């Protein structure tokens, strides 16, 4: 996501993009920002949908780093943006652009990362947020939702029904990764074709699309509002001088 810096520079004076696969970069990024003297820190996970298994390790790394600071900044987290209008619009435009080049399929399959049922039973909102993202995307594309539980089962069923063409999108991922490129684009295609389907297309994730970069900027701007106002350097200096005039030691 190389283009992320340009719009975010309009939203925050300092920003840092850390990759979850290398949690050490999260700590390094926070320390680098602290060295620059930040007093406000917003932590955002670039997953549109909340999921405990992904988010906890990243947040633990962030707060472990913060816990080592003598002068910790004010901190808030971006919980999710699964139903953010800009995110849904970016997903929908991504699909429309793909269809403009390749035509419309017989079916559009939305594939989300699978998790055990126990996560829902314990209160993880992931399942519900997947449902809402899928519904909002279907509405944006003027489609009737067609929700089934497992991607492989759906692709097998569609293949056996001799559906000519299937397009698959992964709305829960903002950028392509091993799961989207291997499990869906490669293994999913094999499943569909071997079951009798004819044409399988994977619609890439948002990645560096302009609509997504703007939506991400809007999300960041929203979460940078409403902080408690910190005293300016001039106000702090004047306070220090008044204290010294009253006998305080420098």
Backbone as CSV, one residue per row, in Angstrom:
resi,resn,N_x,N_y,N_z,CA_x,CA_y,CA_z,C_x,C_y,C_z
1,UNK,0.834,-1.192,0.000,0.000,0.000,0.000,0.875,1.250,0.000
2,UNK,1.663,1.396,-1.049,2.641,2.465,-1.089,2.006,3.842,-1.141
3,UNK,0.784,3.961,-1.666,0.162,5.256,-1.834,-0.465,5.781,-0.550
4,UNK,-0.423,4.990,0.511,-1.151,5.376,1.723,-0.610,6.656,2.342
5,UNK,0.686,6.936,2.178,1.268,8.102,2.819,0.724,9.416,2.315
6,UNK,0.448,9.502,1.019,0.051,10.777,0.428,-1.227,11.340,1.018
7,UNK,-2.359,10.601,1.030,-3.573,11.181,1.624,-3.495,11.310,3.128
8,UNK,-2.805,10.375,3.799,-2.749,10.446,5.251,-1.907,11.614,5.736
9,UNK,-1.004,12.089,4.896,-0.219,13.251,5.285,-1.118,14.470,5.452
10,UNK,-2.295,14.446,4.801,-3.252,15.530,4.961,-4.057,15.370,6.248
11,UNK,-4.042,14.159,6.818,-4.879,13.875,7.982,-4.117,13.932,9.294
12,UNK,-2.831,13.701,9.266,-2.053,13.673,10.506,-0.651,14.172,10.221
13,UNK,-0.066,14.842,11.197,1.282,15.377,11.001,2.320,14.270,10.987
14,UNK,2.033,13.166,11.660,2.933,12.016,11.683,2.098,10.753,11.503
15,UNK,2.574,9.820,10.700,1.866,8.553,10.545,2.892,7.460,10.342
16,UNK,2.490,6.247,10.630,3.390,5.104,10.510,2.558,3.887,10.139
17,UNK,2.991,3.188,9.096,2.304,1.981,8.660,3.140,0.779,9.065
18,UNK,2.600,-0.062,9.941,3.315,-1.251,10.400,2.603,-2.499,9.893
19,UNK,3.371,-3.495,9.503,2.814,-4.726,8.972,2.636,-5.730,10.099
20,UNK,1.438,-6.330,10.190,1.135,-7.258,11.276,2.106,-8.423,11.303
21,UNK,2.549,-8.868,10.107,3.451,-10.014,10.045,4.764,-9.737,10.747
22,UNK,5.115,-8.494,10.906,6.335,-8.136,11.618,5.999,-7.203,12.756
23,UNK,5.550,-7.758,13.871,5.067,-6.935,14.979,6.138,-6.009,15.527
24,UNK,7.410,-6.341,15.291,8.489,-5.482,15.766,8.377,-4.103,15.140
25,UNK,7.818,-4.001,13.924,7.692,-2.708,13.266,6.655,-1.827,13.954
26,UNK,5.673,-2.445,14.608,4.683,-1.665,15.347,5.359,-0.944,16.503
27,UNK,6.143,-1.680,17.275,6.868,-1.080,18.394,7.838,-0.014,17.897
28,UNK,8.554,-0.317,16.816,9.516,0.646,16.275,8.814,1.913,15.809
29,UNK,7.641,1.733,15.186,6.904,2.895,14.708,6.432,3.786,15.833
30,UNK,5.917,3.180,16.890,5.427,3.960,18.027,6.577,4.692,18.711
31,UNK,7.685,4.013,18.863,8.853,4.652,19.486,9.375,5.805,18.635
32,UNK,9.346,5.620,17.313,9.794,6.691,16.412,8.882,7.903,16.526
33,UNK,7.567,7.662,16.609,6.631,8.765,16.752,6.793,9.446,18.109
34,UNK,7.011,8.657,19.150,7.213,9.225,20.486,8.463,10.107,20.507
35,UNK,9.495,9.673,19.802,10.750,10.441,19.733,10.503,11.807,19.090
36,UNK,9.495,11.864,18.206,9.159,13.124,17.549,8.271,14.009,18.427
37,UNK,7.922,13.500,19.614,7.208,14.316,20.578,5.702,14.326,20.440
38,UNK,5.108,13.275,19.867,3.653,13.263,19.737,2.996,13.144,21.116
39,UNK,1.828,13.738,21.240,1.067,13.645,22.491,-0.278,12.952,22.280
40,UNK,-0.671,12.750,21.021,-1.928,12.079,20.678,-1.619,10.940,19.714
41,UNK,-2.158,9.754,19.989,-1.870,8.595,19.149,-3.154,7.813,18.870
42,UNK,-3.489,7.665,17.598,-4.639,6.854,17.199,-4.110,5.576,16.547
43,UNK,-4.520,4.433,17.074,-4.098,3.141,16.547,-5.212,2.563,15.683
44,UNK,-4.906,2.304,14.428,-5.913,1.758,13.530,-5.448,0.466,12.901
45,UNK,-6.274,-0.583,12.997,-6.002,-1.844,12.321,-6.655,-1.788,10.950
46,UNK,-5.881,-2.061,9.906,-6.428,-1.949,8.552,-7.159,-3.234,8.186
47,UNK,-8.116,-3.597,9.038,-9.061,-4.674,8.767,-10.438,-4.027,8.871
48,UNK,-11.193,-4.072,7.798,-12.498,-3.430,7.834,-13.407,-4.035,8.876
49,UNK,-13.182,-5.319,9.190,-14.080,-6.055,10.069,-13.326,-6.480,11.321
50,UNK,-13.934,-6.298,12.494,-13.300,-6.685,13.749,-13.078,-8.188,13.791
51,UNK,-11.917,-8.613,14.210,-11.680,-10.030,14.447,-10.588,-10.163,15.489
52,UNK,-10.923,-10.780,16.584,-10.045,-10.834,17.748,-8.694,-11.447,17.418
53,UNK,-8.687,-12.529,16.645,-7.444,-13.252,16.389,-6.445,-12.403,15.622
54,UNK,-6.911,-11.482,14.784,-5.995,-10.614,14.053,-5.589,-9.406,14.874
55,UNK,-6.564,-8.810,15.563,-6.312,-7.533,16.185,-5.530,-7.574,17.475
56,UNK,-5.720,-8.627,18.271,-5.123,-8.656,19.605,-3.603,-8.578,19.551
57,UNK,-2.977,-9.379,18.694,-1.516,-9.403,18.655,-0.947,-8.044,18.276
58,UNK,-1.610,-7.351,17.355,-1.132,-6.035,16.954,-1.292,-5.023,18.083
59,UNK,-2.440,-5.038,18.751,-2.675,-4.084,19.826,-1.793,-4.380,21.041
60,UNK,-1.572,-5.669,21.322,-0.684,-6.033,22.425,0.712,-5.484,22.170
61,UNK,1.204,-5.631,20.928,2.526,-5.108,20.591,2.564,-3.598,20.765
62,UNK,1.488,-2.926,20.372,1.442,-1.473,20.493,1.447,-1.036,21.953
63,UNK,0.590,-1.653,22.764,0.486,-1.234,24.163,1.693,-1.690,24.988
64,UNK,2.330,-2.789,24.587,3.576,-3.177,25.252,4.630,-2.099,25.053
65,UNK,4.668,-1.562,23.837,5.620,-0.488,23.556,5.286,0.770,24.340
66,UNK,4.002,1.098,24.413,3.580,2.290,25.147,3.851,2.164,26.646
67,UNK,3.736,0.933,27.159,3.912,0.728,28.600,5.336,0.994,29.061
68,UNK,6.261,1.045,28.124,7.665,1.302,28.473,7.991,2.792,28.526
69,UNK,7.016,3.627,28.179,7.280,5.062,28.103,7.026,5.744,29.436
70,UNK,7.872,6.694,29.764,7.676,7.506,30.958,6.587,8.550,30.723
71,UNK,6.498,9.043,29.496,5.533,10.094,29.166,4.693,9.602,27.994
72,UNK,3.693,8.799,28.300,2.901,8.146,27.266,1.886,9.114,26.662
73,UNK,1.700,9.093,25.335,0.704,9.962,24.709,-0.716,9.481,25.001
74,UNK,-1.686,10.338,24.786,-3.091,9.935,24.854,-3.346,8.980,23.687
75,UNK,-4.098,7.907,23.958,-4.253,6.853,22.955,-5.731,6.535,22.734
76,UNK,-6.095,6.313,21.488,-7.417,5.774,21.153,-7.237,4.774,20.005
77,UNK,-8.202,3.888,19.840,-8.121,2.882,18.785,-9.307,3.007,17.837
78,UNK,-9.064,2.662,16.581,-10.140,2.586,15.586,-10.696,1.176,15.656
79,UNK,-11.936,1.036,16.086,-12.491,-0.291,16.340,-12.732,-1.081,15.052
80,UNK,-13.416,-0.461,14.086,-13.740,-1.145,12.836,-14.288,-0.120,11.839
81,UNK,-14.432,-0.524,10.600,-15.067,0.345,9.602,-15.809,-0.510,8.570
82,UNK,-16.365,-1.636,9.033,-17.031,-2.571,8.135,-18.237,-1.975,7.422
83,UNK,-18.863,-0.941,8.026,-20.032,-0.330,7.416,-19.803,1.137,7.069
84,UNK,-18.538,1.556,7.043,-18.214,2.937,6.696,-18.595,3.185,5.232
85,UNK,-19.303,4.272,4.976,-19.809,4.547,3.626,-18.688,4.586,2.592
86,UNK,-17.558,5.186,2.957,-16.443,5.268,2.015,-15.865,3.904,1.684
87,UNK,-15.803,3.039,2.686,-15.284,1.677,2.477,-16.219,0.887,1.563
88,UNK,-17.528,0.950,1.830,-18.499,0.232,0.997,-18.479,0.771,-0.428
89,UNK,-18.407,2.090,-0.571,-18.365,2.685,-1.904,-17.119,2.268,-2.668
90,UNK,-15.984,2.179,-1.964,-14.743,1.755,-2.612,-14.854,0.304,-3.072
91,UNK,-15.433,-0.570,-2.229,-15.633,-1.969,-2.611,-16.533,-2.064,-3.845
92,UNK,-17.637,-1.319,-3.817,-18.592,-1.376,-4.925,-17.971,-0.862,-6.219
93,UNK,-17.210,0.222,-6.131,-16.588,0.763,-7.337,-15.535,-0.185,-7.884
94,UNK,-14.848,-0.884,-6.991,-13.865,-1.891,-7.409,-14.541,-2.969,-8.252
95,UNK,-15.703,-3.432,-7.796,-16.451,-4.452,-8.543,-16.957,-3.885,-9.864
96,UNK,-17.530,-2.686,-9.830,-18.053,-2.085,-11.063,-16.956,-1.934,-12.118
97,UNK,-15.787,-1.461,-11.692,-14.689,-1.278,-12.636,-14.259,-2.613,-13.241
98,UNK,-14.251,-3.653,-12.411,-13.886,-4.978,-12.917,-14.919,-5.457,-13.933
99,UNK,-16.171,-5.244,-13.641,-17.236,-5.669,-14.561,-17.242,-4.844,-15.841
100,UNK,-16.839,-3.585,-15.732,-16.755,-2.764,-16.943,-15.744,-3.336,-17.929
101,UNK,-14.676,-3.909,-17.409,-13.629,-4.489,-18.268,-13.944,-5.913,-18.681
102,UNK,-14.572,-6.683,-17.784,-14.721,-8.115,-18.020,-16.157,-8.582,-18.191
103,UNK,-17.127,-7.682,-18.079,-18.521,-8.096,-18.151,-19.009,-8.636,-16.809
104,UNK,-20.328,-8.804,-16.690,-20.919,-9.279,-15.445,-20.948,-10.800,-15.421
105,UNK,-20.784,-11.383,-14.234,-20.799,-12.842,-14.111,-22.222,-13.365,-13.908
106,UNK,-22.361,-14.682,-13.871,-23.639,-15.288,-13.506,-23.878,-15.188,-12.003
107,UNK,-22.802,-15.246,-11.218,-22.888,-15.129,-9.767,-21.687,-14.332,-9.254
108,UNK,-21.932,-13.524,-8.217,-20.856,-12.871,-7.477,-20.805,-13.520,-6.107
109,UNK,-19.670,-14.122,-5.765,-19.490,-14.767,-4.471,-18.632,-13.857,-3.591
110,UNK,-19.118,-13.543,-2.401,-18.343,-12.767,-1.427,-17.749,-13.744,-0.425
111,UNK,-16.448,-13.766,-0.321,-15.766,-14.721,0.554,-15.107,-13.988,1.708
112,UNK,-15.407,-14.434,2.935,-14.812,-13.858,4.136,-13.963,-14.912,4.838
113,UNK,-13.024,-14.447,5.635,-12.171,-15.347,6.407,-13.020,-16.167,7.378
114,UNK,-12.838,-17.479,7.378,-13.605,-18.345,8.267,-13.012,-18.425,9.661
115,UNK,-13.871,-18.429,10.672,-13.440,-18.575,12.066,-14.363,-19.566,12.760
116,UNK,-13.922,-20.184,13.857,-14.774,-21.135,14.585,-16.041,-20.486,15.135
117,UNK,-17.104,-21.257,15.230,-18.387,-20.758,15.756,-18.240,-20.232,17.178
118,UNK,-17.301,-20.780,17.934,-17.147,-20.384,19.332,-16.809,-18.901,19.458
119,UNK,-16.177,-18.309,18.435,-15.851,-16.883,18.516,-17.125,-16.037,18.567
120,UNK,-18.135,-16.449,17.802,-19.424,-15.751,17.836,-20.094,-15.948,19.182
121,UNK,-20.057,-17.182,19.695,-20.692,-17.484,20.981,-20.070,-16.679,22.118
122,UNK,-18.795,-16.349,21.981,-18.104,-15.596,23.025,-18.236,-14.081,22.858
123,UNK,-18.944,-13.662,21.801,-19.208,-12.232,21.647,-18.400,-11.520,20.589
124,UNK,-17.563,-12.234,19.827,-16.801,-11.592,18.760,-17.784,-11.114,17.683
125,UNK,-17.739,-9.833,17.276,-18.713,-9.306,16.311,-18.406,-9.647,14.863
126,UNK,-17.336,-10.404,14.621,-16.877,-10.655,13.242,-17.985,-11.190,12.338
127,UNK,-18.701,-12.211,12.796,-19.744,-12.831,11.983,-20.801,-11.800,11.571
128,UNK,-21.264,-11.021,12.522,-22.309,-10.039,12.244,-21.807,-8.944,11.310
129,UNK,-20.551,-8.551,11.489,-20.004,-7.496,10.638,-19.792,-7.989,9.209
130,UNK,-19.427,-9.260,9.052,-19.329,-9.842,7.707,-20.688,-9.779,7.018
131,UNK,-21.732,-10.161,7.752,-23.077,-10.143,7.197,-23.458,-8.726,6.759
132,UNK,-23.120,-7.738,7.586,-23.503,-6.370,7.263,-22.711,-5.842,6.072
133,UNK,-21.407,-6.115,6.032,-20.605,-5.689,4.884,-21.155,-6.295,3.599
134,UNK,-21.464,-7.600,3.647,-22.016,-8.265,2.474,-23.342,-7.660,2.040
135,UNK,-24.205,-7.373,3.016,-25.509,-6.788,2.688,-25.363,-5.405,2.083
136,UNK,-24.510,-4.562,2.693,-24.334,-3.205,2.191,-23.695,-3.199,0.807
137,UNK,-22.741,-4.103,0.578,-22.122,-4.183,-0.742,-23.131,-4.645,-1.781
138,UNK,-23.955,-5.629,-1.423,-25.001,-6.100,-2.346,-25.976,-4.975,-2.676
139,UNK,-26.335,-4.177,-1.652,-27.239,-3.058,-1.888,-26.602,-2.018,-2.802
140,UNK,-25.312,-1.745,-2.582,-24.615,-0.759,-3.405,-24.528,-1.201,-4.864
141,UNK,-24.504,-2.518,-5.083,-24.427,-3.071,-6.439,-25.803,-3.449,-6.982
142,UNK,-26.847,-3.145,-6.194,-28.226,-3.489,-6.580,-28.377,-4.981,-6.826
143,UNK,-27.788,-5.792,-5.937,-27.878,-7.245,-6.035,-28.736,-7.786,-4.898
144,UNK,-29.288,-8.941,-5.088,-29.975,-9.644,-4.017,-28.941,-10.474,-3.252
145,UNK,-28.823,-10.288,-1.932,-27.854,-11.071,-1.161,-28.117,-12.561,-1.311
146,UNK,-27.037,-13.305,-1.423,-27.135,-14.763,-1.574,-26.054,-15.349,-0.689
147,UNK,-26.363,-15.470,0.610,-25.342,-15.799,1.596,-25.364,-17.283,1.954
148,UNK,-24.212,-17.911,1.903,-24.038,-19.305,2.293,-22.792,-19.395,3.182
149,UNK,-22.644,-20.496,3.926,-21.608,-20.515,4.959,-20.172,-20.699,4.478
150,UNK,-19.887,-21.633,3.571,-18.507,-21.964,3.251,-18.229,-21.750,1.772
151,UNK,-17.149,-21.030,1.477,-16.824,-20.690,0.091,-16.646,-21.929,-0.769
152,UNK,-15.900,-22.923,-0.286,-15.643,-24.130,-1.080,-16.941,-24.859,-1.419
153,UNK,-17.846,-24.936,-0.434,-19.132,-25.602,-0.686,-19.945,-24.837,-1.722
154,UNK,-19.936,-23.511,-1.624,-20.682,-22.697,-2.572,-20.121,-22.877,-3.980
155,UNK,-18.805,-22.835,-4.118,-18.183,-22.969,-5.437,-18.426,-24.356,-6.022
156,UNK,-18.374,-25.375,-5.172,-18.663,-26.728,-5.640,-20.103,-26.834,-6.131
157,UNK,-21.023,-26.290,-5.354,-22.441,-26.339,-5.718,-22.684,-25.597,-7.033
158,UNK,-22.085,-24.413,-7.180,-22.269,-23.639,-8.404,-21.670,-24.362,-9.607
159,UNK,-20.512,-25.004,-9.384,-19.902,-25.759,-10.470,-20.782,-26.906,-10.927
160,UNK,-21.351,-27.629,-9.964,-22.228,-28.766,-10.298,-23.512,-28.287,-10.981
161,UNK,-23.919,-27.060,-10.687,-25.096,-26.491,-11.333,-24.777,-25.964,-12.735
162,UNK,-23.505,-26.107,-13.132,-23.039,-25.674,-14.450,-23.181,-24.166,-14.649
163,UNK,-23.015,-23.422,-13.551,-22.995,-21.969,-13.672,-21.800,-21.583,-14.528
164,UNK,-22.036,-20.796,-15.566,-20.972,-20.540,-16.542,-19.827,-19.723,-15.961
165,UNK,-20.155,-18.642,-15.273,-19.092,-17.764,-14.772,-19.394,-17.309,-13.354
166,UNK,-18.354,-17.355,-12.529,-18.422,-16.892,-11.150,-17.299,-15.893,-10.912
167,UNK,-17.638,-14.743,-10.309,-16.642,-13.796,-9.829,-16.634,-13.860,-8.311
168,UNK,-15.454,-13.812,-7.709,-15.329,-13.873,-6.256,-14.604,-12.631,-5.761
169,UNK,-15.130,-12.023,-4.706,-14.493,-10.878,-4.068,-14.383,-11.163,-2.583
170,UNK,-13.351,-10.639,-1.942,-13.134,-10.831,-0.500,-13.254,-9.473,0.194
171,UNK,-14.463,-9.056,0.552,-14.667,-7.715,1.112,-14.053,-7.513,2.492
172,UNK,-13.690,-8.593,3.175,-13.100,-8.458,4.501,-11.619,-8.149,4.486
173,UNK,-11.009,-8.177,3.308,-9.580,-7.887,3.171,-9.411,-6.605,2.367
174,UNK,-8.615,-5.664,2.866,-8.384,-4.434,2.110,-7.235,-4.587,1.127
175,UNK,-6.385,-5.600,1.317,-5.281,-5.831,0.391,-5.108,-7.331,0.179
176,UNK,-4.618,-7.698,-0.983,-4.443,-9.110,-1.295,-3.327,-9.717,-0.452
177,UNK,-3.511,-11.004,-0.121,-2.566,-11.698,0.747,-2.595,-13.181,0.383
178,UNK,-1.917,-14.003,1.178,-1.844,-15.431,0.897,-3.235,-16.043,0.805
179,UNK,-4.140,-15.629,1.696,-5.468,-16.223,1.692,-6.236,-15.884,0.421
180,UNK,-6.186,-14.629,0.002,-6.958,-14.251,-1.188,-6.320,-14.788,-2.464
181,UNK,-4.985,-14.737,-2.552,-4.306,-15.108,-3.795,-4.132,-16.609,-3.963
182,UNK,-4.012,-17.337,-2.859,-3.835,-18.790,-2.964,-5.138,-19.531,-2.683
183,UNK,-5.724,-19.291,-1.511,-6.906,-20.064,-1.128,-8.119,-19.751,-2.012
184,UNK,-8.256,-18.506,-2.424,-9.418,-18.137,-3.238,-9.080,-18.139,-4.727
185,UNK,-8.101,-17.333,-5.132,-7.808,-17.180,-6.561,-7.323,-18.477,-7.204
186,UNK,-6.580,-19.308,-6.454,-6.036,-20.547,-7.032,-6.873,-21.759,-6.628
187,UNK,-6.971,-22.006,-5.298,-7.698,-23.193,-4.839,-9.199,-23.071,-5.124
188,UNK,-9.748,-21.867,-4.957,-11.160,-21.669,-5.248,-11.471,-21.907,-6.710
189,UNK,-10.613,-21.440,-7.576,-10.801,-21.655,-9.018,-10.773,-23.139,-9.341
190,UNK,-9.809,-23.856,-8.768,-9.706,-25.302,-9.008,-10.971,-26.019,-8.558
191,UNK,-11.468,-25.647,-7.387,-12.694,-26.267,-6.863,-13.869,-26.060,-7.818
192,UNK,-14.031,-24.832,-8.291,-15.156,-24.498,-9.172,-15.050,-25.216,-10.519
193,UNK,-13.875,-25.186,-11.124,-13.683,-25.792,-12.447,-13.831,-27.313,-12.384
194,UNK,-13.240,-27.928,-11.354,-13.327,-29.381,-11.234,-14.756,-29.854,-10.972
195,UNK,-15.576,-28.984,-10.378,-16.975,-29.345,-10.106,-17.863,-29.170,-11.332
196,UNK,-17.303,-28.584,-12.403,-18.083,-28.432,-13.627,-18.284,-27.009,-14.087
197,UNK,-17.787,-26.030,-13.316,-17.908,-24.632,-13.720,-17.002,-24.329,-14.902
198,UNK,-17.266,-23.223,-15.570,-16.503,-22.917,-16.775,-15.487,-21.791,-16.580
199,UNK,-15.938,-20.666,-16.025,-15.051,-19.507,-15.905,-15.081,-18.981,-14.482
200,UNK,-13.899,-18.783,-13.897,-13.752,-18.289,-12.522,-12.859,-17.067,-12.553
201,UNK,-13.310,-15.974,-11.928,-12.504,-14.757,-11.846,-12.426,-14.280,-10.408
202,UNK,-11.234,-13.899,-9.995,-11.053,-13.303,-8.674,-10.898,-11.805,-8.844
203,UNK,-11.771,-11.042,-8.186,-11.684,-9.581,-8.223,-10.685,-9.144,-7.156
204,UNK,-9.579,-8.503,-7.531,-8.558,-8.125,-6.550,-9.123,-7.267,-5.430
205,UNK,-8.450,-7.287,-4.289,-8.844,-6.442,-3.159,-8.614,-4.975,-3.498
206,UNK,-8.965,-4.101,-2.585,-8.856,-2.665,-2.844,-7.413,-2.228,-3.047
207,UNK,-6.490,-2.809,-2.284,-5.072,-2.494,-2.421,-4.824,-0.984,-2.421
208,UNK,-4.359,-0.414,-3.548,-4.025,1.012,-3.595,-5.054,1.852,-4.346
209,UNK,-6.261,1.367,-4.478,-7.265,2.121,-5.214,-7.504,3.494,-4.586
210,UNK,-7.686,4.493,-5.427,-7.862,5.865,-4.941,-9.065,5.995,-4.011
211,UNK,-10.163,5.293,-4.344,-11.363,5.392,-3.504,-11.086,4.886,-2.094
212,UNK,-10.287,3.833,-1.984,-9.944,3.272,-0.678,-8.983,4.191,0.070
213,UNK,-8.014,4.783,-0.622,-7.095,5.708,0.025,-7.856,6.909,0.596
214,UNK,-8.862,7.386,-0.149,-9.655,8.509,0.347,-10.519,8.085,1.521
215,UNK,-11.109,6.876,1.440,-11.931,6.381,2.545,-11.084,6.207,3.804
216,UNK,-9.878,5.669,3.661,-8.990,5.494,4.803,-8.634,6.841,5.423
217,UNK,-8.392,7.826,4.577,-8.113,9.171,5.078,-9.299,9.721,5.860
218,UNK,-10.515,9.513,5.338,-11.715,9.986,6.039,-11.859,9.309,7.400
219,UNK,-11.558,8.007,7.449,-11.646,7.273,8.716,-10.645,7.831,9.725
220,UNK,-9.429,8.075,9.251,-8.393,8.621,10.128,-8.806,10.008,10.635
221,UNK,-9.286,10.852,9.725,-9.692,12.203,10.119,-10.782,12.168,11.180
222,UNK,-11.741,11.266,11.001,-12.833,11.137,11.965,-12.304,10.802,13.351
223,UNK,-11.322,9.896,13.413,-10.801,9.444,14.702,-9.733,10.380,15.270
224,UNK,-9.375,11.406,14.514,-8.445,12.400,15.044,-9.185,13.609,15.621
225,UNK,-10.517,13.562,15.576,-11.316,14.662,16.111,-11.656,14.428,17.582
226,UNK,-11.926,15.506,18.299,-12.477,15.402,19.645,-11.478,15.106,20.749
227,UNK,-10.185,15.296,20.488,-9.213,15.075,21.551,-9.276,16.221,22.568
228,UNK,-8.882,15.918,23.788,-8.700,16.970,24.789,-7.555,17.864,24.333
229,UNK,-7.780,19.168,24.325,-6.777,20.101,23.816,-5.592,20.178,24.781
230,UNK,-4.399,19.941,24.250,-3.188,20.040,25.062,-2.687,21.485,25.069
231,UNK,-2.083,21.937,26.168,-1.530,23.294,26.212,-0.448,23.473,25.150
232,UNK,-0.371,24.679,24.595,0.663,24.968,23.608,2.011,25.125,24.301
233,UNK,3.074,25.129,23.527,4.423,25.312,24.082,4.529,26.651,24.798
234,UNK,3.929,27.689,24.213,3.960,29.019,24.836,3.242,29.001,26.181
235,UNK,2.084,28.332,26.238,1.337,28.255,27.492,2.123,27.500,28.553
236,UNK,2.803,26.433,28.155,3.617,25.668,29.098,4.789,26.496,29.613
237,UNK,5.412,27.260,28.716,6.538,28.112,29.122,6.072,29.184,30.108
238,UNK,4.927,29.802,29.834,4.406,30.830,30.739,4.062,30.237,32.096
239,UNK,3.502,29.017,32.087,3.167,28.360,33.347,4.426,28.065,34.143
240,UNK,5.462,27.646,33.427,6.738,27.349,34.102,7.324,28.610,34.723
241,UNK,7.248,29.737,34.009,7.790,30.989,34.529,7.013,31.446,35.763
242,UNK,5.689,31.294,35.743,4.879,31.672,36.904,5.221,30.803,38.114
243,UNK,5.437,29.517,37.837,5.781,28.613,38.940,7.128,28.970,39.536
244,UNK,8.081,29.302,38.675,9.409,29.675,39.171,9.350,30.986,39.962
245,UNK,8.481,31.910,39.542,8.343,33.166,40.260,7.783,32.968,41.661
246,UNK,7.076,31.829,41.821,6.511,31.505,43.121,7.446,30.630,43.949
247,UNK,8.664,30.400,43.429,9.664,29.674,44.211,9.957,28.268,43.751
248,UNK,9.284,27.804,42.680,9.563,26.453,42.192,10.948,26.395,41.580
249,UNK,11.601,25.239,41.693,12.934,25.063,41.111,12.783,24.543,39.689
250,UNK,13.680,24.974,38.818,13.606,24.577,37.412,14.062,23.139,37.246
